[in-house]
């Protein structure tokens, strides 16, 4: 026969481990969500930076192509011969150099020569570089750089383009852009003798833009995102912590209440068959009222049921009536 006190009590907090595990899982999910959103935001910011640079490089490239087209349609142009504008030794055409009636000496500037001179001015004034090149350049200095040569191999049709943002260069961040240049009728005045025909790819025009200012703006935007998402993450973790504490508190209160209720009466209770006394864990017999008061939340008030009242005081009550 087992007394109530001899039964093994339940653990004080049966659900604490489960609550803690759930809190850790929620914290990990919340952290992964914030990291994912932050990564997506940084990726979108980087794409925006690339799009801004691309929107700058394309019009610049198109303007150079339009200028070259103007030169070619006029059959090249003549400019005075100076130290900065000597005759082009690679231009093998009749009447390359002429002299006016007043004695002014002029030389022909074709689209390629003009492009090279414009590139030198742009490099000095705007820090923007562009370079006309091909797989078989006539002028050795027009040979393609490795990245330009790789881009030329990829160009198959009009509309192809190559661009690349270099953030960690030896000098400053730069943005590279390149697209193919195709021969028109005006171009064939000089290039038909070399075996080219209309529609052939004459090479490529590359543009290199400084990207430091835009990269700085990107870094500021990323820093703001990092700060904002960090604050959101901290607020979320703080809210989870408060919720976890409240749940643990309520769980403890419920478990303590259950433990008290379970502790009141468990197991077999030895009761005297005559006087109804109960034997406690010390092998002592106690009145039922005392035992139940100590081992439960119940309180007692004494009275008599009709049967006992009639048995004990029946004759007295009859005489009184």
C-alpha positions, 0 to 999 in steps of 0.5 A: 500500500502506497501513501500519497507522499511516497509517490514520485513527484512530477518535474517542476517544469516539464515544458521549460525545455520545449519552450526554450527550444521553440524560442531558439527556433523562432530566434533563428528563423527571425535572424535568417529572415532579417539576413535574407531581407538584408541580402536582398536589399544589398543585391538590389542596391548593387543592381541599381548602382550598375544600372546607373553606370550603364545608363551613363555609359550607353549614351556616351558610347552612342554619342561617339558613334554618332560623331564618327558617323557624321565624320564618315558621311562627310568623307572625313574632314580636314584640319590644320596640321599642328604638333597636336594634330600631325598627319595620320601615318596609318591613313593611306588615301589620296589627298591625305594632306592638302594646302589651301591657296593661302598656304595653310596646310591641312590633313585629313582626319578620318573617324578613327583618327578623330576618335583617338583625339577625342579620347585623349581630350576626354581622358584629360578633361573628364577622366572618361576613357574610350578606345576604338579597337578591333581584332586586326587593328591597323595601328598597333596602339589600337590593339585590344586589351585582354578584356576587350578581346574577350568582349569582341569574341562574344559580339555576334550581332548589333545590340550585343554589349559587355559591361563590368563594374570593377570595385577593387582596382589598383587605383579607383573603382571603374565601370567598363562598357563595350559594344560592337561597331558595324561598317556602313556605306560611309565606312567602306570608302576607306575600309573596302580596300581591306576586304570589308563589306557593309554589315561586317563588324569593324571592331568595338568601342569601349568606354571606361567610367570612374565609379568612385562617387556612385560606389560611395553612394551605394556604400552609404545606402548599404550602411543605412540598410544595415543599421535599419535591419539591425534595429528591426532584428533587435526589436524582434529579438527583444519581443521574442524574449519578453514573450518567452519570459511571459510564457515561461512564467505562465507555464510555471504557474500552471505547473505549480498549480497542477503539482499542488493539486496532484500532491493533495491526494495520490495513491492508496489512502489507508482508512479505518473501516470503523472510525474513518481515520486515515493513516499518514506517512508516519504510520499515525492515524489522523482524523479525516478532516485534519488529513484532508485539510493538510493534503488538499485545498478543501475546508470543512464545516461540521453538521449532521445529515438527517439520518445521523440527526434522527439517530442521535437526537431523534427522541429529544426532537420528538419531545420538543416538537 
